[in-house]
């Protein structure tokens, strides 16, 4: 049986761990806020549990906690950024700031980042651009754990796609999806928690056969979204990240769960200033009409309502802010061990 933790306590705990590992306070706050954002929205696979992998990479010198990276070149609305193996959230915060600045000046801002690390939930960064009045679009490539359609050999990652629009955070459109049926972290988390089965369609075994066995899935392959369509989307993301950024591709990329080499993924940030097209208030009003029309659609058999991207996560966030973030006993034990290793105060539980 697990317990719950308040978001504020979880964020303080994350900051303390990162600072103990040599992370400057500003960077530590960005990383912790990003991971807690994942937990709050019910995307626990991208929550504070990932910090344990970050700390392992810091210990092995693969993530450099005091490095913020730097722009390599800037041409009009375009910037090429070298993340220089800094913490993913620290360098992504810098990239979003540049994208917002360029969009304010030129109408659009495009930033690619190479030699980057895991940046948590992509939605966090798309929303960072949306808060500045811009449509925020974020892509990232990932470790090669996905086989192309009709193959059993992994060649690319889960390569997420994300888009956020300006407007009220609690009632807007916020799409954050892998180009696989589910994010790989959901399979890894099921394996770590000792869950014997996962839903059908999530994964394949080593031979490319569909499986619901968690262990076979963990040792096998994440299934591409919609077969050949997911493969096409993943390659689109790969082109806009690693190819365009001049970053690592395919087998050159490391893994967050392994310490043989740096992760070295590439990121893509696009900010579009809606005010260059129409007044911000009109854009938000048109968005309201669109999402209301979708939500008003008659539900199909077996469903009570129709949702748009972001609705389920917002509901979970409201509940978790009010009642705390639930953690399994296994995850709490791992966080307790990390506190001992790094010499920080243990995580304060909400219902201890």
Residue frames as qw, qx, qy, qz and C-alpha x, y, z in Angstrom:
[[0.000, 0.887, 0.461, 0.000, 0.00, 0.00, 0.00],
 [0.451, 0.347, -0.003, 0.822, 1.40, 3.41, -0.99],
 [0.207, -0.678, -0.401, 0.580, 1.09, 6.87, 0.51],
 [0.337, 0.841, 0.293, 0.305, 0.61, 10.39, -0.78],
 [0.500, -0.268, -0.032, 0.823, 2.93, 13.39, -0.97],
 [0.175, 0.896, 0.229, -0.338, 2.08, 17.05, -1.43],
 [0.671, 0.651, 0.089, 0.343, 3.48, 18.59, -4.60],
 [0.028, -0.930, 0.260, -0.260, 5.36, 21.27, -2.67],
 [0.684, -0.555, 0.474, -0.004, 7.09, 18.70, -0.46],
 [0.885, 0.217, 0.338, 0.237, 8.00, 16.59, -3.48],
 [0.466, 0.820, -0.031, 0.330, 9.49, 19.58, -5.27],
 [0.291, -0.858, 0.387, -0.173, 11.55, 20.59, -2.21],
 [0.840, -0.275, 0.459, 0.093, 12.83, 17.04, -1.94],
 [0.791, 0.490, 0.212, 0.298, 13.85, 17.01, -5.62],
 [0.184, 0.918, -0.191, 0.296, 15.68, 20.31, -5.27],
 [0.553, -0.704, 0.438, -0.083, 17.55, 19.06, -2.18],
 [0.896, -0.002, 0.395, 0.203, 18.71, 15.90, -3.98],
 [0.637, 0.676, 0.110, 0.354, 19.88, 17.84, -7.03],
 [0.051, -0.926, 0.274, -0.256, 21.71, 20.44, -4.98],
 [0.737, -0.510, 0.443, 0.030, 23.42, 17.67, -3.01],
 [0.843, 0.206, 0.379, 0.322, 24.63, 16.34, -6.37],
 [0.420, -0.281, 0.239, 0.829, 26.18, 19.69, -7.29],
 [0.206, 0.612, 0.588, 0.487, 23.33, 21.31, -9.21],
 [0.046, 0.097, -0.130, 0.986, 22.98, 25.11, -9.01],
 [0.235, 0.343, 0.671, -0.615, 19.75, 26.15, -7.28],
 [0.463, 0.442, -0.099, -0.762, 18.15, 27.65, -10.40],
 [0.433, 0.242, -0.787, -0.367, 18.74, 24.50, -12.43],
 [0.043, -0.081, -0.948, 0.305, 17.58, 22.29, -9.56],
 [0.371, 0.370, 0.440, -0.729, 14.29, 24.19, -9.36],
 [0.524, 0.385, -0.397, -0.648, 13.68, 23.78, -13.11],
 [0.341, 0.141, -0.922, -0.118, 14.31, 20.03, -13.00],
 [0.052, 0.185, 0.855, -0.482, 12.23, 19.43, -9.87],
 [0.434, 0.383, 0.206, -0.789, 9.31, 21.55, -11.13],
 [0.498, 0.321, -0.597, -0.541, 9.34, 19.68, -14.43],
 [0.283, 0.030, -0.958, 0.042, 9.28, 16.23, -12.80],
 [0.158, 0.278, 0.708, -0.629, 6.60, 17.15, -10.26],
 [0.476, 0.338, -0.163, -0.795, 4.52, 18.51, -13.16],
 [0.454, 0.137, -0.823, -0.313, 4.58, 14.97, -14.57],
 [0.135, -0.161, -0.904, 0.372, 3.42, 13.48, -11.27],
 [0.276, 0.305, 0.369, -0.834, 0.67, 16.05, -10.83],
 [0.556, 0.324, -0.300, -0.705, -0.77, 15.30, -14.27],
 [0.901, -0.014, 0.347, -0.261, -0.77, 11.56, -13.61],
 [0.762, 0.557, -0.321, 0.076, 2.15, 10.92, -15.95],
 [0.681, -0.672, 0.292, 0.011, 4.15, 9.24, -13.19],
 [0.891, 0.173, 0.177, 0.380, 6.46, 7.63, -15.74],
 [0.432, 0.581, -0.015, 0.690, 7.84, 11.15, -16.28],
 [0.453, -0.854, -0.084, -0.240, 7.71, 12.14, -12.63],
 [0.285, -0.832, 0.450, -0.156, 10.18, 12.35, -9.75],
 [0.927, -0.149, 0.333, 0.082, 11.15, 8.68, -10.14],
 [0.728, 0.613, -0.014, 0.307, 13.23, 9.74, -13.15],
 [0.117, -0.915, 0.329, -0.200, 15.41, 11.80, -10.84],
 [0.800, -0.412, 0.429, 0.076, 17.05, 8.60, -9.64],
 [0.816, 0.355, 0.274, 0.364, 18.32, 7.96, -13.16],
 [0.236, 0.913, -0.084, 0.322, 19.47, 11.55, -13.48],
 [0.474, -0.790, 0.378, -0.093, 21.47, 11.22, -10.27],
 [0.883, -0.095, 0.398, 0.229, 23.04, 8.02, -11.53],
 [0.641, 0.629, 0.153, 0.412, 24.12, 9.78, -14.73],
 [0.085, -0.940, 0.213, -0.253, 25.50, 12.67, -12.68],
 [0.734, -0.551, 0.394, 0.051, 27.47, 10.22, -10.55],
 [0.824, 0.107, 0.419, 0.366, 28.98, 8.69, -13.70],
 [0.220, -0.495, 0.263, 0.798, 29.83, 12.08, -15.20],
 [0.272, 0.338, 0.752, 0.497, 27.35, 11.70, -18.07],
 [0.064, -0.879, -0.382, -0.279, 25.06, 14.54, -16.99],
 [0.427, 0.123, -0.259, 0.857, 26.85, 17.73, -16.00],
 [0.198, -0.728, -0.638, 0.155, 24.66, 19.40, -13.37],
 [0.211, -0.704, -0.092, 0.672, 26.35, 22.82, -13.42],
 [0.218, -0.078, 0.566, 0.791, 26.38, 23.15, -17.23],
 [0.401, 0.579, 0.414, -0.577, 23.69, 25.19, -18.97],
 [0.607, 0.406, 0.555, 0.399, 24.86, 24.91, -22.56],
 [0.055, -0.591, 0.098, 0.799, 25.15, 27.78, -25.04],
 [0.658, 0.694, 0.165, -0.242, 23.89, 28.96, -28.43],
 [0.669, -0.097, 0.474, 0.564, 26.18, 27.91, -31.28],
 [0.139, 0.101, 0.445, 0.879, 24.57, 30.12, -33.90],
 [0.235, 0.632, 0.569, -0.470, 21.59, 32.42, -34.34],
 [0.123, 0.057, 0.549, 0.825, 20.20, 33.44, -37.73],
 [0.386, -0.276, -0.314, -0.822, 17.06, 35.55, -37.69],
 [0.743, -0.329, 0.065, -0.579, 14.33, 33.40, -36.15],
 [0.945, 0.038, -0.323, 0.022, 16.57, 30.32, -35.84],
 [0.248, -0.751, 0.569, -0.225, 18.96, 29.23, -33.08],
 [0.844, 0.115, -0.518, 0.078, 21.18, 26.16, -32.86],
 [0.476, -0.729, 0.332, -0.363, 21.92, 25.30, -29.23],
 [0.578, 0.247, -0.746, 0.218, 24.58, 23.06, -27.70],
 [0.716, -0.612, -0.103, -0.320, 23.16, 21.56, -24.49],
 [0.252, 0.622, -0.652, 0.354, 26.66, 20.23, -23.69],
 [0.577, -0.127, -0.796, 0.134, 25.27, 17.33, -21.61],
 [0.165, -0.201, 0.439, -0.860, 23.69, 19.62, -19.03],
 [0.258, 0.299, 0.832, -0.389, 20.50, 18.63, -17.22],
 [0.158, 0.404, 0.734, 0.522, 17.68, 18.43, -19.75],
 [0.107, -0.849, -0.516, 0.049, 15.32, 20.76, -17.91],
 [0.324, -0.688, 0.046, 0.648, 18.03, 23.39, -17.40],
 [0.225, -0.158, 0.560, 0.782, 18.97, 23.54, -21.08],
 [0.065, 0.543, 0.761, 0.349, 15.33, 23.28, -22.22],
 [0.145, -0.838, -0.371, 0.373, 14.43, 26.30, -20.10],
 [0.221, -0.535, 0.302, 0.757, 17.14, 28.25, -21.91],
 [0.170, 0.130, 0.761, 0.612, 15.92, 27.02, -25.32],
 [0.000, -0.724, -0.688, -0.046, 12.31, 27.99, -24.55],
 [0.172, -0.789, -0.126, 0.576, 13.42, 31.46, -23.48],
 [0.188, -0.311, 0.528, 0.768, 15.27, 31.87, -26.78],
 [0.105, 0.382, 0.824, 0.405, 12.31, 30.55, -28.81],
 [0.061, -0.818, -0.531, 0.212, 9.98, 33.00, -27.05],
 [0.192, -0.676, 0.124, 0.701, 12.38, 35.89, -27.65],
 [0.170, -0.100, 0.686, 0.701, 12.74, 35.05, -31.33],
 [0.061, 0.563, 0.798, 0.208, 8.98, 34.63, -31.76],
 [0.091, -0.826, -0.336, 0.443, 8.35, 38.02, -30.18],
 [0.147, -0.596, 0.329, 0.718, 10.83, 39.59, -32.61],
 [0.057, 0.238, -0.741, -0.625, 10.10, 37.63, -35.80],
 [0.734, 0.032, -0.139, -0.664, 6.69, 35.99, -35.34],
 [0.978, -0.058, -0.196, -0.040, 8.28, 32.54, -35.03],
 [0.164, -0.741, 0.639, -0.124, 11.22, 31.18, -33.08],
 [0.967, 0.106, -0.224, -0.060, 12.87, 27.84, -33.85],
 [0.211, -0.723, 0.639, -0.155, 15.52, 26.31, -31.60],
 [0.930, 0.079, -0.359, -0.012, 17.26, 22.98, -32.07],
 [0.393, -0.738, 0.516, -0.187, 19.43, 21.53, -29.31],
 [0.813, 0.265, -0.517, 0.047, 22.06, 18.80, -29.63],
 [0.444, 0.181, -0.710, 0.515, 23.96, 16.83, -26.94],
 [0.457, -0.428, 0.128, -0.769, 20.91, 17.14, -24.70],
 [0.038, 0.019, -0.944, 0.328, 19.57, 15.06, -21.83],
 [0.168, -0.521, -0.831, -0.104, 16.10, 13.85, -20.84],
 [0.043, -0.234, 0.071, -0.969, 13.81, 16.87, -20.39],
 [0.246, 0.224, 0.729, -0.598, 10.89, 15.22, -18.58],
 [0.399, 0.618, 0.668, -0.108, 7.38, 15.89, -19.88],
 [0.315, 0.238, 0.409, 0.823, 7.40, 17.68, -23.23],
 [0.134, -0.794, -0.533, -0.262, 4.13, 19.37, -22.22],
 [0.461, -0.700, -0.182, 0.515, 5.99, 21.38, -19.60],
 [0.352, -0.272, 0.314, 0.839, 8.05, 23.09, -22.32],
 [0.072, 0.468, 0.634, 0.611, 5.24, 23.54, -24.84],
 [0.284, -0.828, -0.482, 0.027, 3.25, 25.19, -22.07],
 [0.453, -0.521, -0.010, 0.723, 6.24, 27.42, -21.22],
 [0.180, 0.049, 0.452, 0.873, 5.96, 28.88, -24.74],
 [0.153, -0.627, -0.673, -0.362, 2.17, 29.05, -24.60],
 [0.376, -0.720, -0.398, 0.426, 2.40, 31.14, -21.44],
 [0.257, -0.386, 0.182, 0.867, 4.24, 33.75, -23.50],
 [0.488, 0.599, 0.137, -0.619, 1.31, 33.95, -25.94],
 [0.277, 0.489, -0.701, -0.439, 2.79, 31.53, -28.45],
 [0.971, 0.064, -0.084, -0.215, 1.73, 28.21, -29.88],
 [0.254, -0.658, 0.709, -0.008, 4.42, 25.92, -28.50],
 [0.947, 0.231, -0.167, -0.146, 5.52, 22.82, -30.40],
 [0.307, -0.669, 0.674, -0.057, 8.14, 20.47, -28.99],
 [0.937, 0.213, -0.263, -0.087, 9.78, 17.34, -30.41],
 [0.335, -0.675, 0.655, -0.056, 12.48, 15.07, -28.99],
 [0.756, 0.246, -0.594, -0.125, 14.20, 11.93, -30.24],
 [0.704, -0.519, 0.374, -0.307, 14.99, 9.11, -27.84],
 [0.332, -0.409, 0.846, 0.081, 16.90, 5.88, -27.25],
 [0.505, 0.229, -0.650, -0.519, 16.49, 3.22, -29.93],
 [0.299, -0.010, 0.885, -0.357, 13.91, 0.89, -28.39],
 [0.647, 0.477, 0.325, -0.498, 11.31, 0.96, -31.20],
 [0.455, -0.002, 0.755, 0.473, 11.43, -1.17, -34.33],
 [0.305, 0.239, -0.325, -0.863, 10.21, 0.25, -37.65],
 [0.802, 0.200, 0.214, -0.520, 6.97, -1.24, -38.94],
 [0.934, 0.301, -0.159, -0.106, 7.53, -4.83, -40.13],
 [0.473, 0.518, -0.608, 0.372, 10.86, -5.11, -38.30],
 [0.789, -0.548, -0.269, 0.060, 12.05, -6.58, -35.00],
 [0.652, 0.018, -0.163, 0.740, 15.23, -4.50, -34.81],
 [0.167, -0.875, -0.300, 0.341, 15.07, -1.24, -32.81],
 [0.539, 0.353, 0.224, 0.731, 16.08, 1.75, -34.89],
 [0.022, -0.519, -0.005, -0.854, 14.46, 4.81, -33.27],
 [0.061, -0.069, -0.716, 0.692, 12.88, 6.00, -30.03],
 [0.068, 0.620, 0.750, -0.220, 9.43, 6.89, -28.74],
 [0.231, 0.139, 0.294, 0.917, 10.02, 10.35, -30.26],
 [0.037, 0.637, 0.660, -0.396, 7.25, 12.42, -28.62],
 [0.095, 0.458, 0.383, 0.796, 5.15, 15.11, -30.28],
 [0.207, -0.578, -0.584, 0.530, 3.73, 17.96, -28.22],
 [0.082, 0.446, 0.282, 0.846, 1.70, 21.11, -28.84],
 [0.167, -0.588, -0.591, 0.527, 0.22, 23.71, -26.48],
 [0.144, 0.640, 0.369, 0.658, -1.79, 26.83, -27.30],
 [0.031, 0.164, -0.343, 0.924, -2.15, 30.14, -25.46],
 [0.565, -0.439, -0.342, -0.609, -5.11, 30.38, -23.15],
 [0.628, -0.544, 0.335, -0.445, -6.27, 29.19, -19.73],
 [0.092, 0.401, -0.910, 0.053, -4.09, 26.29, -18.62],
 [0.359, 0.048, 0.846, -0.392, -7.00, 24.45, -16.99],
 [0.605, 0.536, 0.518, -0.280, -9.23, 24.57, -20.06],
 [0.303, 0.739, -0.392, -0.456, -7.17, 24.48, -23.22],
 [0.940, 0.319, -0.117, -0.033, -5.64, 22.14, -25.78],
 [0.190, -0.740, 0.645, -0.008, -2.41, 20.44, -24.69],
 [0.962, 0.216, -0.136, -0.100, -1.30, 17.43, -26.73],
 [0.128, -0.679, 0.721, -0.049, 1.66, 15.38, -25.48],
 [0.957, 0.082, 0.188, -0.206, 2.02, 11.95, -27.05],
 [0.426, -0.409, 0.725, 0.354, 4.66, 9.44, -27.97],
 [0.559, 0.410, -0.459, -0.555, 4.80, 8.12, -31.52],
 [0.223, 0.028, -0.973, 0.046, 4.45, 4.71, -29.91],
 [0.457, -0.538, -0.641, -0.301, 1.21, 3.35, -28.46],
 [0.539, -0.830, -0.138, 0.033, 2.44, 4.41, -25.01],
 [0.062, 0.853, -0.477, 0.201, 5.55, 6.09, -23.63],
 [0.686, 0.209, -0.670, 0.192, 8.27, 3.53, -22.88],
 [0.021, -0.335, 0.622, -0.708, 8.43, 4.74, -19.27],
 [0.741, -0.182, 0.117, -0.635, 4.95, 3.32, -18.66],
 [0.917, 0.105, -0.382, -0.039, 6.24, -0.16, -19.52],
 [0.444, 0.350, -0.608, 0.557, 9.39, 0.34, -17.45],
 [0.336, -0.354, 0.414, -0.768, 7.33, 1.55, -14.49],
 [0.895, -0.111, -0.093, -0.423, 5.04, -1.51, -14.73],
 [0.807, 0.208, -0.504, 0.230, 8.13, -3.73, -14.68],
 [0.181, 0.385, -0.557, 0.713, 9.67, -1.90, -11.70],
 [0.524, -0.263, 0.315, -0.746, 6.39, -2.18, -9.77],
 [0.200, -0.100, 0.970, -0.095, 6.16, -5.94, -10.40],
 [0.668, 0.339, 0.199, -0.632, 2.99, -5.76, -12.48],
 [0.599, -0.046, 0.775, 0.198, 2.70, -9.08, -14.38],
 [0.436, 0.497, 0.653, 0.370, 0.75, -7.76, -17.37],
 [0.020, 0.364, -0.069, -0.929, 0.34, -4.64, -19.46],
 [0.619, 0.527, 0.307, -0.495, -2.55, -3.78, -21.83],
 [0.709, 0.294, 0.542, 0.342, -2.60, -5.28, -25.31],
 [0.432, 0.831, 0.207, 0.282, -1.05, -3.13, -28.02],
 [0.307, -0.925, 0.186, 0.127, 1.62, -1.54, -25.84],
 [0.188, -0.694, 0.671, 0.182, 4.58, -3.70, -26.75],
 [0.890, 0.308, -0.309, -0.133, 6.16, -6.61, -28.59],
 [0.834, -0.443, 0.258, 0.203, 8.63, -9.25, -27.48],
 [0.325, -0.587, 0.522, 0.526, 12.15, -9.57, -28.88],
 [0.382, 0.127, 0.804, 0.437, 10.85, -11.36, -31.97],
 [0.167, 0.010, -0.289, -0.943, 8.34, -8.65, -32.79],
 [0.315, -0.418, -0.823, -0.221, 5.29, -10.55, -31.54],
 [0.362, -0.598, -0.005, -0.715, 2.61, -8.59, -29.64],
 [0.516, -0.132, -0.766, 0.359, 2.74, -9.33, -25.91],
 [0.432, -0.763, -0.114, -0.467, 0.97, -8.40, -22.68],
 [0.840, -0.334, -0.246, 0.349, 3.68, -9.99, -20.51],
 [0.149, -0.983, 0.093, 0.045, 5.44, -7.14, -18.69],
 [0.601, -0.526, 0.485, 0.357, 8.83, -8.85, -18.52],
 [0.640, 0.299, 0.555, 0.438, 8.75, -9.78, -22.22],
 [0.229, 0.920, 0.242, 0.204, 7.76, -6.20, -23.05],
 [0.360, -0.886, 0.226, 0.185, 10.52, -4.76, -20.88],
 [0.572, -0.348, 0.612, 0.422, 13.07, -6.95, -22.65],
 [0.538, 0.439, 0.638, 0.332, 11.42, -6.44, -26.04],
 [0.201, 0.182, 0.325, 0.906, 10.13, -3.52, -28.08],
 [0.237, 0.472, 0.397, -0.751, 7.68, -0.66, -27.65],
 [0.439, 0.484, 0.716, 0.247, 4.96, -0.86, -30.32],
 [0.095, 0.002, 0.232, 0.968, 4.77, 2.01, -32.86],
 [0.361, 0.421, 0.437, -0.709, 1.52, 3.97, -32.86],
 [0.673, 0.577, 0.145, -0.439, -0.78, 2.77, -35.62],
 [0.873, 0.159, 0.366, 0.280, 1.86, 0.56, -37.22],
 [0.593, 0.302, 0.251, 0.703, 3.42, 2.19, -40.27],
 [0.026, -0.889, -0.199, -0.412, 1.86, 5.56, -39.37],
 [0.604, -0.784, 0.071, 0.127, 3.74, 5.65, -36.07],
 [0.759, -0.086, 0.274, 0.584, 6.96, 4.80, -37.90],
 [0.360, 0.635, 0.281, 0.623, 6.40, 7.72, -40.27],
 [0.290, -0.921, -0.088, -0.243, 5.73, 10.13, -37.40],
 [0.755, -0.557, 0.137, 0.318, 8.79, 8.92, -35.51],
 [0.665, 0.153, 0.284, 0.674, 11.00, 9.50, -38.52],
 [0.096, 0.840, 0.223, 0.486, 9.51, 12.98, -38.97],
 [0.517, -0.855, 0.045, -0.010, 10.50, 13.78, -35.38],
 [0.809, -0.245, 0.229, 0.482, 13.95, 12.26, -35.94],
 [0.505, 0.516, 0.255, 0.643, 14.52, 14.54, -38.93],
 [0.096, -0.873, -0.110, -0.466, 13.45, 17.67, -37.05],
 [0.635, -0.756, 0.160, 0.013, 15.57, 16.81, -34.02],
 [0.738, -0.388, 0.390, 0.391, 18.77, 14.83, -34.53],
 [0.637, 0.406, 0.390, 0.527, 19.19, 15.38, -38.28],
 [0.129, 0.894, 0.172, 0.394, 18.45, 19.11, -38.20],
 [0.458, -0.876, 0.147, -0.024, 20.34, 19.74, -34.95],
 [0.482, 0.627, -0.586, 0.178, 23.42, 17.82, -36.06],
 [0.539, -0.516, 0.537, -0.394, 23.03, 15.53, -33.05],
 [0.209, -0.216, 0.954, 0.003, 23.49, 11.84, -32.31],
 [0.717, 0.150, -0.247, -0.634, 21.34, 9.44, -34.33],
 [0.871, 0.061, -0.457, -0.171, 20.28, 5.81, -33.95],
 [0.882, -0.231, -0.325, 0.251, 22.74, 3.69, -32.03],
 [0.373, 0.403, -0.293, 0.782, 24.86, 6.74, -31.19],
 [0.435, -0.591, 0.045, -0.678, 22.22, 7.70, -28.61],
 [0.128, 0.166, -0.871, 0.445, 22.60, 6.41, -25.06],
 [0.504, -0.494, -0.648, -0.287, 19.90, 5.45, -22.58],
 [0.329, -0.679, 0.213, -0.621, 18.64, 7.03, -19.37],
 [0.888, -0.392, 0.121, -0.207, 18.73, 3.63, -17.66],
 [0.920, 0.080, 0.003, 0.385, 22.28, 2.82, -18.75],
 [0.259, -0.920, 0.172, 0.239, 25.58, 4.50, -18.02],
 [0.805, 0.053, 0.343, 0.482, 27.84, 3.28, -20.82],
 [0.323, 0.195, 0.267, 0.887, 27.67, 6.65, -22.65],
 [0.164, 0.241, 0.244, -0.925, 25.83, 9.97, -22.50],
 [0.477, 0.541, 0.648, -0.245, 22.18, 10.03, -23.53],
 [0.154, -0.313, 0.433, 0.832, 22.84, 12.79, -26.12],
 [0.337, 0.621, 0.703, 0.079, 19.36, 13.28, -27.57],
 [0.139, 0.115, 0.230, 0.956, 18.25, 16.30, -29.62],
 [0.107, 0.616, 0.623, -0.470, 15.37, 18.70, -28.96],
 [0.130, 0.350, 0.466, 0.802, 13.25, 20.93, -31.20],
 [0.025, -0.593, -0.535, 0.602, 11.31, 23.96, -29.92],
 [0.124, 0.378, 0.484, 0.779, 8.99, 26.03, -32.11],
 [0.009, 0.553, 0.499, -0.667, 7.19, 29.14, -30.83],
 [0.139, 0.455, 0.570, 0.670, 4.55, 30.78, -33.06],
 [0.033, 0.233, 0.338, -0.911, 3.25, 34.21, -32.08],
 [0.192, 0.567, 0.795, 0.098, -0.51, 34.02, -32.69],
 [0.025, 0.803, 0.239, -0.546, -0.74, 37.80, -32.49],
 [0.094, -0.369, 0.549, 0.744, 0.94, 38.01, -35.90],
 [0.002, 0.250, 0.875, 0.414, -2.16, 36.29, -37.32],
 [0.340, -0.658, -0.445, -0.504, -5.01, 37.74, -35.29],
 [0.269, -0.637, 0.355, -0.629, -5.57, 39.41, -31.88],
 [0.126, 0.177, -0.923, 0.319, -4.80, 37.12, -28.94],
 [0.450, 0.130, 0.551, -0.691, -8.34, 37.46, -27.60],
 [0.731, 0.349, -0.192, -0.555, -9.80, 36.42, -30.94],
 [0.449, 0.327, -0.831, -0.025, -7.48, 33.40, -31.11],
 [0.088, -0.050, 0.862, -0.497, -8.57, 32.27, -27.66],
 [0.595, 0.246, 0.287, -0.709, -12.24, 32.79, -28.54],
 [0.696, 0.374, -0.464, -0.400, -11.85, 30.68, -31.69],
 [0.267, 0.239, -0.912, 0.201, -10.08, 27.99, -29.69],
 [0.358, 0.053, 0.657, -0.661, -12.96, 28.04, -27.20],
 [0.722, 0.312, -0.051, -0.615, -15.47, 27.50, -30.03],
 [0.581, 0.377, -0.702, -0.168, -13.41, 24.63, -31.44],
 [0.147, 0.149, -0.915, 0.346, -12.86, 22.68, -28.22],
 [0.475, 0.127, 0.495, -0.717, -16.44, 23.26, -27.08],
 [0.728, 0.317, -0.282, -0.539, -17.68, 21.85, -30.37],
 [0.478, 0.268, -0.836, 0.033, -15.54, 18.74, -29.90],
 [0.050, -0.051, 0.822, -0.565, -16.61, 18.27, -26.29],
 [0.565, 0.189, 0.270, -0.757, -20.27, 18.68, -27.25],
 [0.481, 0.210, -0.736, -0.428, -20.14, 15.73, -29.66],
 [0.868, -0.235, 0.015, -0.437, -22.49, 12.86, -28.80],
 [0.320, -0.508, 0.798, -0.055, -20.54, 10.14, -26.96],
 [0.584, 0.193, -0.715, -0.332, -20.25, 6.75, -28.61],
 [0.874, -0.320, -0.292, -0.220, -21.41, 3.49, -27.06],
 [0.832, -0.215, -0.329, 0.391, -19.68, 2.85, -23.73],
 [0.392, 0.109, -0.177, 0.896, -18.59, 6.45, -23.16],
 [0.143, -0.744, -0.548, 0.354, -20.06, 9.26, -21.07],
 [0.036, 0.925, -0.013, -0.379, -18.33, 12.23, -22.68],
 [0.747, 0.519, 0.054, 0.412, -15.93, 13.41, -25.38],
 [0.496, -0.748, 0.071, 0.435, -12.61, 14.93, -24.33],
 [0.528, 0.808, -0.198, 0.171, -9.86, 16.93, -26.00],
 [0.743, 0.177, -0.393, 0.512, -6.13, 16.51, -25.43],
 [0.141, 0.354, -0.420, 0.824, -5.19, 17.66, -21.94],
 [0.607, -0.462, -0.117, -0.636, -8.59, 17.16, -20.29],
 [0.880, -0.288, -0.375, 0.031, -7.77, 13.91, -18.40],
 [0.609, 0.109, -0.379, 0.688, -4.47, 15.25, -17.10],
 [0.119, -0.451, 0.129, -0.875, -6.01, 18.48, -15.83],
 [0.755, -0.454, -0.207, -0.425, -8.62, 16.50, -13.86],
 [0.857, -0.148, -0.367, 0.329, -5.91, 14.36, -12.29],
 [0.367, 0.304, -0.278, 0.834, -3.87, 17.46, -11.46],
 [0.405, -0.548, -0.005, -0.732, -6.81, 19.09, -9.65],
 [0.881, -0.382, -0.231, -0.153, -7.29, 15.96, -7.58],
 [0.811, -0.005, -0.303, 0.501, -3.60, 15.52, -6.78],
 [0.141, 0.464, -0.218, 0.847, -3.12, 19.14, -5.79],
 [0.576, -0.518, 0.008, -0.632, -6.01, 18.74, -3.36],
 [0.918, -0.333, 0.055, -0.208, -5.32, 15.26, -2.03],
 [0.443, -0.621, 0.622, 0.178, -1.62, 14.62, -2.67],
 [0.570, 0.507, -0.578, -0.288, 0.35, 12.58, -5.21],
 [0.932, -0.244, 0.213, -0.163, 0.13, 8.81, -4.63],
 [0.240, 0.640, -0.729, -0.030, 3.30, 6.74, -4.54],
 [0.918, -0.060, -0.382, -0.090, 3.81, 3.00, -4.47],
 [0.748, -0.630, 0.186, 0.094, 5.73, 1.42, -1.64],
 [0.834, 0.108, 0.208, 0.500, 8.51, 0.47, -4.08],
 [0.339, 0.726, 0.076, 0.593, 8.90, 4.05, -5.35],
 [0.408, -0.871, 0.091, -0.258, 8.93, 5.45, -1.80],
 [0.865, -0.380, 0.191, 0.266, 11.63, 2.95, -0.82],
 [0.697, 0.364, 0.168, 0.594, 13.76, 4.00, -3.80],
 [0.052, 0.840, 0.018, 0.540, 13.38, 7.69, -2.92],
 [0.665, -0.736, 0.108, -0.066, 14.19, 6.95, 0.72],
 [0.873, -0.107, 0.175, 0.443, 17.38, 5.17, -0.36],
 [0.466, 0.619, 0.109, 0.623, 18.36, 8.13, -2.57],
 [0.286, -0.897, 0.036, -0.336, 17.95, 10.49, 0.38],
 [0.807, -0.533, 0.191, 0.170, 20.32, 8.35, 2.42],
 [0.795, 0.213, 0.199, 0.532, 22.88, 8.11, -0.39],
 [0.320, 0.621, 0.096, 0.709, 22.95, 11.86, -1.01],
 [0.370, -0.198, -0.519, 0.744, 22.59, 12.86, 2.63],
 [0.218, -0.283, -0.119, -0.926, 19.36, 14.86, 2.46],
 [0.435, 0.010, 0.584, -0.685, 16.24, 14.90, 4.63],
 [0.204, 0.220, 0.938, 0.172, 13.81, 12.11, 3.71],
 [0.185, -0.322, -0.510, -0.776, 10.72, 12.87, 1.68],
 [0.261, 0.059, 0.553, -0.789, 7.89, 14.28, 3.81],
 [0.094, -0.314, -0.896, -0.299, 4.82, 12.09, 3.36],
 [0.330, -0.355, -0.146, -0.862, 1.38, 13.65, 3.45],
 [0.799, -0.373, -0.129, -0.454, -0.26, 10.84, 5.43],
 [0.478, 0.301, -0.748, 0.349, 2.67, 9.51, 7.45]]
